[in-house]
Structures are given as structure tokens and as C-alpha cells.
């Protein structure tokens, strides 16, 4: 692995995103618009926004980064760009880490905007640290990036990549504890929820909204980061298989 090559890949991806104004708007603005819509819905509903807001700050970046990364990586594969890049003196890990760094930078900007607007303008109340909320949101977005890199190997077209949304993302939203507390789920569904990364992302955000203790937050954050690293490792394995 070469840091110089990794940064070159990251710069290339960031340049592509900057030139694609629609994708850039989706990445930076869409989570904030969705949080604003949520605030508007619960404007007269008491503490509902404060209860749901932190959890959705975990879910929205995850969804957006998963979708954009899976489609973008598939486009690199189907256009032959990936094969040409790997024919150069560049390792597969350089490619994956370059993507992770690039979208990590975008995720940081996305989360900073969403958290800043939610806390500063929409009045989202937290008992935990705002900066830790932003850190968790960034890690959640990186998790979406890692899973997007992984699932792109199993799609042949961009339409197929989008179809992984209901297969990979929606079950995690249903079982993460947002709609029904995980302790109240049937035993089988609770066991499934325990091995889904988004459950720990939502737990981390919920702890920030409900208590000032950060010990549980850091534990959940470590689990989410572990899933993100595992996603990158699986992405490297599928990248090797598809380019062999």
C-alpha cells in the first residue's frame, strides 16, 4: 500500500463528486433536508423530534453513502475504469482506501452540516456531546460506504445496485430499534438485530440523546467501526475475485 497512491485515488474521486452537482447536492444537502422535514412533522408533538432525531442522524448518512458508493463503484467496474486503474502500479487496498478516504471526507462535511443544522437551527436537544454526535454520524456514513463497496461486486447494472437497498438497508432500519425497542422484539428478530451494524449505530445516537454517559457510546462506536473495516475487507476480497 502506498499513501501517495491512496491519496491520488481519493483526490480523483473527490474531483468527480465535485463536478457532479446533483450527486454533491444529494450527499451534502439531502440528510439536512430530511432532518428538517422530520422537525416540521413533529413541531407540535413535544419531545418526539428529540427522541427520533439522533437515531435518524445515524440512518440518513448511512443510506445516502451506501447508495452513492455502490452505484459509483459499479460504474467504475462496468466502464472498465477499475481494470485500467488496477493495471497501473496500484494495489487493490490503495483503491479501496482511496474511496474510503474520499467518501469519509464527504461524510464529515455531510455530518457537520446535518448535525449543525439539527442542533443549532432545529433545536435538537442532547444530553451528550455534540462533537461526539458528529463523530458517530461520520462513522455511520463510512459504514454505508464500506457496505456499498462490498455489494457493488454482486450487481451487473446500476439498477441492480439500487435493488440492494431493500435487501441490505431496509431490514436493518426495521430491526435497529427505531420502530420497536429491540428488547421488545421476538427472540429470533432480536438475535438478528444483534448482528446488524445499524443497530449499534442507532444505539450510539440514542445514548447521546438520552444520557450524558459516553462509555456505551464508545462501545457501540467501536462495533460500528469494526463492521466498517470488515466491509472494506470483504470489498477487497470481491474486488480480487471480479478482477482475477
C-alpha positions in Angstrom: 0.0 0.0 0.0 1.2 3.5 -0.9 -0.2 6.5 0.9 0.6 8.6 -2.1 -1.4 6.4 -4.4 -4.3 6.2 -1.9 -4.5 10.0 -1.7 -4.3 10.2 -5.5 -7.3 7.9 -5.8 -9.1 9.9 -3.1 -8.4 13.2 -5.0 -9.7 11.6 -8.2 -13.0 10.5 -6.5 -13.5 13.9 -4.8 -12.9 15.7 -8.2 -15.6 13.5 -9.8 -18.0 14.2 -7.0 -17.4 18.0 -7.1 -18.1 18.0 -10.9 -21.4 16.1 -10.4 -23.5 18.8 -8.9 -26.6 16.6 -8.4 -24.6 13.9 -6.5 -22.9 16.6 -4.5 -26.2 18.1 -3.5 -27.6 14.7 -2.6 -24.6 14.0 -0.4 -24.4 17.3 1.4 -27.9 18.6 1.5 -30.3 15.6 1.5 -29.7 14.5 5.1 -30.3 18.0 6.3 -33.5 18.4 4.3 -34.8 15.1 5.7 -34.0 16.2 9.3 -35.8 19.5 8.6 -38.8 17.5 7.3 -38.8 15.4 10.5 -38.6 18.5 12.6 -41.6 20.0 10.7 -43.6 16.8 11.2 -43.1 16.8 14.9 -43.1 20.6 15.5 -46.2 20.3 17.7 -45.6 16.8 19.1 -43.5 17.6 22.1 -40.3 15.6 22.6 -40.7 13.3 19.6 -38.1 15.1 17.5 -35.6 14.9 20.3 -36.3 11.2 20.6 -36.1 10.3 16.9 -33.6 12.9 15.7 -30.3 11.4 17.0 -31.2 7.9 15.6 -32.1 9.3 12.2 -28.8 11.3 12.1 -27.3 7.8 12.1 -29.6 6.3 9.5 -29.8 9.1 6.9 -26.0 9.3 6.2 -25.8 5.5 6.1 -28.5 5.3 3.5 -27.1 8.1 1.3 -23.5 6.9 1.4 -24.5 3.3 0.7 -26.5 4.2 -2.4 -24.0 6.6 -3.9 -20.9 4.4 -3.2 -22.5 1.2 -4.6 -23.6 3.0 -7.8 -20.3 4.9 -8.2 -18.1 1.8 -7.7 -20.3 -0.3 -10.1 -19.9 2.4 -12.7 -16.1 2.1 -12.3 -16.3 -1.7 -12.8 -18.7 -1.7 -15.8 -16.9 1.1 -17.7 -13.6 -0.7 -17.4 -12.0 2.1 -15.4 -11.3 -0.2 -12.5 -9.4 -2.7 -14.6 -7.3 0.1 -16.1 -6.6 1.5 -12.7 -5.5 -1.8 -11.3 -3.3 -2.4 -14.3 -1.3 0.6 -13.1 1.2 0.3 -10.2 -1.7 0.5 -7.6 -2.8 -2.1 -5.2 -6.4 -3.1 -4.5 -6.1 -1.8 -1.0 -5.0 1.6 -2.4 -8.2 1.7 -4.5 -10.5 0.8 -1.6 -8.8 3.0 1.0 -8.8 5.9 -1.6 -12.6 5.5 -1.9 -13.0 5.3 1.8 -10.9 8.4 2.4 -12.7 10.4 -0.3 -16.2 9.5 0.9 -15.0 9.8 4.5 -14.2 13.5 3.8 -17.7 13.9 2.2 -19.3 12.1 5.1 -17.5 14.5 7.5 -18.9 17.5 5.6 -22.3 15.9 5.4 -22.5 15.1 9.1 -21.2 18.5 10.1 -23.9 20.2 8.1 -26.7 17.9 9.3 -25.7 18.0 13.0 -25.0 21.7 12.9 -28.5 22.5 11.4 -30.3 19.9 13.7 -28.7 21.2 16.9 -28.2 24.9 16.0 -31.3 25.7 14.0 -33.9 23.0 14.6 -33.3 22.9 18.4 -32.4 19.2 18.7 -31.7 18.7 22.4 -28.9 16.4 23.5 -27.5 15.4 26.9 -24.3 14.1 25.3 -21.6 15.9 23.4 -22.4 17.5 20.0 -18.9 16.7 18.7 -19.3 13.0 19.6 -22.6 13.0 17.8 -20.8 14.3 14.7 -18.1 11.6 15.1 -20.8 8.8 15.3 -22.6 10.2 12.2 -19.3 10.2 10.3 -18.5 6.6 11.3 -22.1 5.6 10.3 -21.6 7.2 6.9 -18.2 5.4 6.4 -20.1 2.1 7.3 -22.5 2.9 4.5 -19.5 3.5 2.2 -17.9 0.2 3.1 -21.1 -1.8 2.6 -21.7 0.0 -0.7 -18.2 -1.0 -1.9 -18.9 -4.6 -0.9 -22.4 -5.1 -2.5 -21.3 -3.4 -5.8 -19.5 -6.6 -6.7 -22.8 -8.5 -6.9 -24.5 -6.2 -9.3 -24.2 -6.0 -13.1 -26.1 -2.8 -13.6 -26.9 0.4 -11.6 -30.5 -0.7 -11.4 -29.4 -3.9 -9.7 -27.2 -1.9 -7.3 -30.2 0.1 -6.3 -32.1 -3.1 -5.6 -29.7 -3.9 -2.8 -31.3 -1.1 -0.8 -34.4 -3.2 0.2 -32.2 -6.3 0.7 -29.4 -4.8 2.8 -30.6 -1.4 4.2 -34.3 -1.7 4.8 -34.2 -4.8 7.1 -31.6 -3.0 9.2 -33.9 0.0 9.5 -36.8 -2.2 10.6 -34.7 -4.1 13.2 -32.4 -1.4 14.5 -34.8 -0.4 17.3 -36.1 2.8 15.7 -39.7 1.5 15.3 -39.8 -1.2 18.1 -37.4 -1.4 21.0 -35.0 -4.3 20.4 -35.8 -5.8 23.8 -39.5 -6.0 22.8 -38.9 -7.9 19.6 -39.4 -11.7 19.2 -36.3 -13.6 20.3 -35.3 -14.5 16.7 -35.6 -10.9 15.4 -33.7 -9.7 18.5 -30.9 -12.1 17.8 -30.8 -10.9 14.1 -30.8 -7.3 15.3 -27.8 -8.0 17.5 -25.6 -8.8 14.5 -26.7 -5.9 12.3 -24.3 -2.9 12.3 -27.0 -0.2 12.1 -28.5 -1.4 15.4 -25.3 -0.3 17.2 -25.2 3.0 15.2 -28.7 3.8 16.4 -27.9 2.7 19.9 -24.9 5.1 20.0 -27.0 8.0 18.8 -29.8 7.1 21.2 -27.4 7.1 24.2 -26.2 10.5 23.2 -29.8 11.8 23.2 -30.8 10.1 26.5 -27.8 10.2 28.8 -24.6 12.1 29.3 -22.5 8.9 29.8 -20.2 8.3 26.8 -19.0 4.8 27.8 -21.8 3.0 26.0 -21.4 5.4 23.0 -17.7 4.5 22.5 -18.5 0.8 22.8 -21.2 1.0 20.1 -18.9 3.2 18.0 -16.2 0.5 18.2 -18.6 -2.1 16.9 -19.7 0.1 14.0 -16.1 0.8 13.1 -15.4 -2.9 13.2 -18.2 -3.6 10.8 -16.9 -0.8 8.5 -13.4 -2.4 8.5 -15.0 -5.8 7.8 -16.9 -4.3 4.9 -13.7 -2.9 3.4 -12.0 -6.3 3.8 -14.9 -8.1 2.1 -14.8 -5.4 -0.6 -11.1 -6.2 -1.2 -12.0 -9.9 -1.5 -14.7 -9.3 -4.0 -12.5 -6.9 -5.9 -9.9 -9.6 -6.2 -12.5 -12.1 -7.4 -14.0 -9.8 -10.0 -10.7 -8.7 -11.5 -8.9 -12.0 -11.5 
